[in-house]
Amino acid sequence: MEFHDAANIFPLDEDHIGELAEDVKANGLLCPIELLDGKVIDGRRRWLACEQAGIEPDLVEVDPPDPVAYVLSLNLHRRQLTPSQRSMVAARAREFYDQAAKERQKEGGKQHGKGHPKVVENLPQPNGNQKARDQAGKSAGVSGRSVDYATKVLKNGTPALIKVVDEGRMSVSTAAIIASEPPEVQDKEAANPRRNRRYGPVPGGQIVEADPSEASDSEEPPERECRGVGVRHANEAINCLMRIPKNDPLRKRGFQIVTDWIRRNR
């Protein structure tokens, strides 16, 4: 069975399909697989596990008005994602919306014919001048700039480079710099990723690694690194707290602790 394009904005983790298949054999499929237009929109791993286990899965048809928003809602709090991984998800969502806009414009042109106005896709820009990248970034909890980094990685990066960012082993801002290099350089860097590494200027087409003492966990560009250490650590804590489901009673308390810490250390 095919997977829906909207489902594929999240990379598919196939590392533990065998373990899931064994669990399905022992306990059955506890959560049905959801389909949209006959394609899997939620439950890709469950589908593969059932296929491996030789079990016929329970299937449920759904019809969300916005497939991408639906997938984001289901998965963002299910997974423990770094800001870079969220940026890659947002960039794929942005691509999905952009492609949908082009297809609708094309269909509008066919329907109305030459000389008639085409149907203009207004998603994902419902808030006036807000850019599509910012709307996609907001949905995933990252900045529009981080979405631009991820878009560059998806457009120019080799599969190996994309994979290490998707796996959370390299920051998206670092990968965006490396994505400007030839494929062999990208693959070499992807083979030995270090998450806190950042790069200086690239003279003569060569990547130059900056002083390790200047490395930062931040997904933002170097000019943002002048922020105080306290603010940086507070942002890291908030990024972690954002991954906690909203219905978790400890989520609010976590944010309160961070807020109190910032007040005491201003």
GIQUI-V171046 format. One record per residue. N is the residue number from 1. RES is the residue in one letter. PHI is phi in whole degrees, 0 to 359 (* if undefined). Layout:
# GIQUI-V171046
n = [N	N]
res = [RES	RES]
phi = [PHI	PHI]
This chain:
# GIQUI-V171046
n = [1	2	3	4	5	6	7	8	9	10	11	12	13	14	15	16	17	18	19	20	21	22	23	24	25	26	27	28	29	30	31	32	33	34	35	36	37	38	39	40	41	42	43	44	45	46	47	48	49	50	51	52	53	54	55	56	57	58	59	60	61	62	63	64	65	66	67	68	69	70	71	72	73	74	75	76	77	78	79	80	81	82	83	84	85	86	87	88	89	90	91	92	93	94	95	96	97	98	99	100	101	102	103	104	105	106	107	108	109	110	111	112	113	114	115	116	117	118	119	120	121	122	123	124	125	126	127	128	129	130	131	132	133	134	135	136	137	138	139	140	141	142	143	144	145	146	147	148	149	150	151	152	153	154	155	156	157	158	159	160	161	162	163	164	165	166	167	168	169	170	171	172	173	174	175	176	177	178	179	180	181	182	183	184	185	186	187	188	189	190	191	192	193	194	195	196	197	198	199	200	201	202	203	204	205	206	207	208	209	210	211	212	213	214	215	216	217	218	219	220	221	222	223	224	225	226	227	228	229	230	231	232	233	234	235	236	237	238	239	240	241	242	243	244	245	246	247	248	249	250	251	252	253	254	255	256	257	258	259	260	261	262	263	264	265	266]
res = [M	E	F	H	D	A	A	N	I	F	P	L	D	E	D	H	I	G	E	L	A	E	D	V	K	A	N	G	L	L	C	P	I	E	L	L	D	G	K	V	I	D	G	R	R	R	W	L	A	C	E	Q	A	G	I	E	P	D	L	V	E	V	D	P	P	D	P	V	A	Y	V	L	S	L	N	L	H	R	R	Q	L	T	P	S	Q	R	S	M	V	A	A	R	A	R	E	F	Y	D	Q	A	A	K	E	R	Q	K	E	G	G	K	Q	H	G	K	G	H	P	K	V	V	E	N	L	P	Q	P	N	G	N	Q	K	A	R	D	Q	A	G	K	S	A	G	V	S	G	R	S	V	D	Y	A	T	K	V	L	K	N	G	T	P	A	L	I	K	V	V	D	E	G	R	M	S	V	S	T	A	A	I	I	A	S	E	P	P	E	V	Q	D	K	E	A	A	N	P	R	R	N	R	R	Y	G	P	V	P	G	G	Q	I	V	E	A	D	P	S	E	A	S	D	S	E	E	P	P	E	R	E	C	R	G	V	G	V	R	H	A	N	E	A	I	N	C	L	M	R	I	P	K	N	D	P	L	R	K	R	G	F	Q	I	V	T	D	W	I	R	R	N	R]
phi = [*	282	261	292	303	296	295	280	290	260	298	271	272	257	295	242	299	299	296	294	297	295	294	296	299	281	240	81	274	279	231	296	270	262	242	228	56	78	240	289	254	213	114	299	294	296	297	296	294	296	298	292	277	73	246	281	278	282	241	229	275	235	217	290	294	230	302	292	299	295	295	299	299	287	255	299	265	282	253	268	255	283	304	294	296	296	296	294	298	297	295	291	297	299	299	299	295	298	294	298	297	296	294	289	296	296	295	297	295	293	289	269	78	296	89	253	295	275	287	258	288	254	261	259	237	283	252	67	274	297	287	301	296	290	293	296	295	298	298	262	79	228	281	299	297	295	295	298	302	295	299	295	297	294	282	248	282	283	305	293	292	300	297	290	287	302	275	79	260	210	289	291	292	294	297	295	291	295	296	279	271	299	307	294	289	301	294	295	292	292	286	223	284	230	300	272	287	224	236	271	303	243	286	63	77	251	284	243	282	284	303	304	292	264	296	219	281	296	276	277	291	305	295	277	285	282	298	299	299	299	295	298	293	296	298	298	296	295	301	293	294	297	277	282	307	296	273	284	297	273	298	298	297	299	296	296	298	296	299	297	296	296	297	287	246	292]
